[in-house]
């Protein structure tokens, strides 16, 4: 089996592997935390899934909506688009959720 076919098989395996919704939510919270969204910055909705694999883009947007319902993310209109940022009133809870999967300073 050639190296190219091995890489394609690994890519297919990654796409078929089911990633839990909680893991996607924490990855999104970590991304917004690292980008300092909420401390004077925000992220436009089309930019939320950037950095995630293409097959997860819809799930990332769905995770953002779930986090908004839980009160961990704020969403508001800005210049005709929707922007997202962390809810700074619940930053300690956000940090605890992130620490499960990532190291944060």
Buried (B, 14 or more C-beta within 10 A) or exposed (E): EEEEEEEEEEEEEEEEEEBEEEEBBBBBBBBBBEBEBBEEEBBEBEBBBEEBEEEBBEBBBBBBEBBBEEEBBBBEEEEEEBBBBBBEEBBEBBEEBBEEEEEEE
